[in-house]
Amino acid sequence: MELPRVLLALAGTGAAAGLALLPYVPHVPPAALPGKLTATTFALERPCCVFDRHANASDAVWLVVAFANASDAFRNPPSRADVPLYEQLPAARSYMTLEMPAATYACSVPSPAVLRVGDDTACGDQGGWDPCNGPLPSPGPYRVKFLVMGCQGPKAETRWSDPILLRRAGSPSTIDPTPVRRGSDAVVIASILASLGTVLAAAVLGAVGTEAWRSLCRRDSGTGTFSHRSYRTHHIPPALPQPLPPGCRCSPPGLGCFAPRPPGPCPAE
């Protein structure tokens, strides 16, 4: 009685039919990628040069997806008509998807570096007949393997991946709607820094204004420097009378020299 059970188990896994077990282990890319793991999808590194010696042009490569605790119970289907579909995942705990020609994974074929599992949101519109790559219903974890199938059934398979756990969506009840309040110490420090900034800005502006006003109050006349005895920054002070240097045209008191003139007496004011 034990021998038929052993043979049945071997037939179920494909070992009795000479199914080749490839050493390749599917895995999530180690590099940082946008959306590598989401709540309903995950990325797989594309297997290149893995099936070249075990598949021909008429063969197809499938991806088997199963809950981690159900991967040991998965049995390879004997034909394409027996492939478990995405819609059967809740009950069967596994399904097959991403059917591609074996030549797609050949060494000489340029292809994207990753495959995305669970990326097809239109699975419900396909009637349940075509293999679908629908969103995964829970975080899992999941395990995957690649299976090469020909016209006569399975021909080769890879090893199962390590468990892949998806991201968990945060519960709305765990989100605090109130804004984060800063501590009193932080408020005091912020106020002091703001006050210091205001004082510093006022000092800089005052110094700039003083220097600008001094430059306006000093004009080079060629023989001396004109300067005011006093000033205030908020208005222009009245001009003070200054002695006229020789050779300058006379002007009303307080306006100084405008331009040099030929030597001669200045007219009376």
KADARA-V264480 format. One record per residue. N is the residue number from 1. D_LAST is the distance of its C-alpha to the last C-alpha in Angstrom with 1 decimal. Layout:
n->N d_last->D_LAST
n->N d_last->D_LAST
This chain:
n->1 d_last->141.0
n->2 d_last->138.2
n->3 d_last->138.3
n->4 d_last->137.5
n->5 d_last->134.5
n->6 d_last->133.2
n->7 d_last->133.7
n->8 d_last->132.0
n->9 d_last->129.0
n->10 d_last->128.8
n->11 d_last->129.0
n->12 d_last->126.3
n->13 d_last->123.9
n->14 d_last->124.9
n->15 d_last->126.4
n->16 d_last->129.8
n->17 d_last->128.5
n->18 d_last->126.8
n->19 d_last->123.3
n->20 d_last->121.0
n->21 d_last->118.8
n->22 d_last->115.5
n->23 d_last->113.7
n->24 d_last->110.3
n->25 d_last->108.7
n->26 d_last->106.1
n->27 d_last->103.0
n->28 d_last->99.5
n->29 d_last->96.9
n->30 d_last->95.5
n->31 d_last->92.0
n->32 d_last->89.4
n->33 d_last->89.5
n->34 d_last->87.9
n->35 d_last->90.6
n->36 d_last->93.2
n->37 d_last->94.8
n->38 d_last->94.1
n->39 d_last->96.0
n->40 d_last->98.2
n->41 d_last->97.9
n->42 d_last->98.0
n->43 d_last->97.6
n->44 d_last->100.3
n->45 d_last->100.0
n->46 d_last->101.6
n->47 d_last->104.9
n->48 d_last->104.9
n->49 d_last->107.8
n->50 d_last->110.0
n->51 d_last->112.5
n->52 d_last->112.9
n->53 d_last->116.4
n->54 d_last->117.6
n->55 d_last->116.6
n->56 d_last->116.9
n->57 d_last->115.2
n->58 d_last->117.1
n->59 d_last->116.4
n->60 d_last->113.7
n->61 d_last->111.8
n->62 d_last->111.3
n->63 d_last->109.3
n->64 d_last->111.4
n->65 d_last->109.4
n->66 d_last->111.2
n->67 d_last->110.4
n->68 d_last->110.8
n->69 d_last->113.7
n->70 d_last->115.5
n->71 d_last->115.1
n->72 d_last->118.4
n->73 d_last->120.2
n->74 d_last->118.7
n->75 d_last->121.3
n->76 d_last->120.4
n->77 d_last->121.4
n->78 d_last->124.2
n->79 d_last->122.4
n->80 d_last->119.3
n->81 d_last->120.8
n->82 d_last->121.1
n->83 d_last->117.5
n->84 d_last->116.1
n->85 d_last->113.2
n->86 d_last->109.9
n->87 d_last->111.1
n->88 d_last->114.0
n->89 d_last->111.8
n->90 d_last->112.0
n->91 d_last->115.8
n->92 d_last->116.6
n->93 d_last->113.8
n->94 d_last->113.2
n->95 d_last->112.4
n->96 d_last->111.8
n->97 d_last->108.8
n->98 d_last->106.6
n->99 d_last->109.5
n->100 d_last->108.5
n->101 d_last->110.4
n->102 d_last->111.2
n->103 d_last->109.4
n->104 d_last->106.1
n->105 d_last->106.3
n->106 d_last->107.4
n->107 d_last->105.6
n->108 d_last->104.5
n->109 d_last->102.9
n->110 d_last->99.2
n->111 d_last->98.6
n->112 d_last->96.3
n->113 d_last->96.5
n->114 d_last->97.4
n->115 d_last->99.5
n->116 d_last->98.4
n->117 d_last->101.2
n->118 d_last->100.8
n->119 d_last->98.1
n->120 d_last->99.8
n->121 d_last->98.9
n->122 d_last->101.0
n->123 d_last->104.3
n->124 d_last->105.5
n->125 d_last->105.4
n->126 d_last->107.8
n->127 d_last->111.0
n->128 d_last->112.1
n->129 d_last->113.7
n->130 d_last->111.2
n->131 d_last->110.3
n->132 d_last->107.0
n->133 d_last->104.2
n->134 d_last->103.2
n->135 d_last->101.0
n->136 d_last->102.7
n->137 d_last->103.6
n->138 d_last->103.0
n->139 d_last->101.5
n->140 d_last->105.0
n->141 d_last->105.4
n->142 d_last->106.8
n->143 d_last->108.6
n->144 d_last->108.8
n->145 d_last->110.8
n->146 d_last->111.2
n->147 d_last->114.5
n->148 d_last->115.7
n->149 d_last->118.1
n->150 d_last->120.1
n->151 d_last->122.6
n->152 d_last->125.2
n->153 d_last->123.1
n->154 d_last->121.0
n->155 d_last->120.9
n->156 d_last->118.4
n->157 d_last->116.1
n->158 d_last->113.5
n->159 d_last->113.4
n->160 d_last->111.9
n->161 d_last->108.3
n->162 d_last->107.2
n->163 d_last->106.4
n->164 d_last->103.1
n->165 d_last->101.4
n->166 d_last->98.8
n->167 d_last->95.7
n->168 d_last->96.2
n->169 d_last->93.9
n->170 d_last->92.2
n->171 d_last->93.5
n->172 d_last->91.0
n->173 d_last->92.2
n->174 d_last->90.9
n->175 d_last->87.3
n->176 d_last->85.1
n->177 d_last->82.9
n->178 d_last->80.6
n->179 d_last->77.5
n->180 d_last->77.5
n->181 d_last->75.6
n->182 d_last->73.8
n->183 d_last->74.7
n->184 d_last->72.5
n->185 d_last->71.7
n->186 d_last->70.4
n->187 d_last->68.2
n->188 d_last->66.7
n->189 d_last->66.0
n->190 d_last->64.4
n->191 d_last->62.2
n->192 d_last->61.1
n->193 d_last->60.3
n->194 d_last->58.3
n->195 d_last->56.2
n->196 d_last->55.6
n->197 d_last->54.5
n->198 d_last->52.0
n->199 d_last->50.6
n->200 d_last->50.4
n->201 d_last->48.6
n->202 d_last->46.1
n->203 d_last->45.5
n->204 d_last->45.0
n->205 d_last->42.6
n->206 d_last->40.6
n->207 d_last->40.5
n->208 d_last->39.4
n->209 d_last->36.7
n->210 d_last->35.4
n->211 d_last->35.4
n->212 d_last->33.7
n->213 d_last->30.9
n->214 d_last->30.4
n->215 d_last->30.2
n->216 d_last->27.4
n->217 d_last->25.5
n->218 d_last->25.8
n->219 d_last->24.0
n->220 d_last->24.5
n->221 d_last->21.4
n->222 d_last->23.6
n->223 d_last->23.0
n->224 d_last->23.2
n->225 d_last->23.8
n->226 d_last->21.5
n->227 d_last->23.5
n->228 d_last->23.3
n->229 d_last->24.8
n->230 d_last->27.0
n->231 d_last->28.1
n->232 d_last->30.7
n->233 d_last->32.6
n->234 d_last->32.8
n->235 d_last->29.1
n->236 d_last->25.7
n->237 d_last->23.9
n->238 d_last->20.2
n->239 d_last->17.9
n->240 d_last->17.1
n->241 d_last->14.0
n->242 d_last->14.9
n->243 d_last->14.0
n->244 d_last->13.0
n->245 d_last->16.0
n->246 d_last->16.1
n->247 d_last->16.1
n->248 d_last->14.0
n->249 d_last->11.4
n->250 d_last->8.2
n->251 d_last->8.3
n->252 d_last->7.7
n->253 d_last->9.3
n->254 d_last->13.0
n->255 d_last->13.4
n->256 d_last->13.7
n->257 d_last->14.4
n->258 d_last->15.8
n->259 d_last->17.3
n->260 d_last->17.7
n->261 d_last->16.5
n->262 d_last->18.2
n->263 d_last->17.6
n->264 d_last->15.1
n->265 d_last->11.9
n->266 d_last->8.7
n->267 d_last->6.4
n->268 d_last->3.8
n->269 d_last->0.0
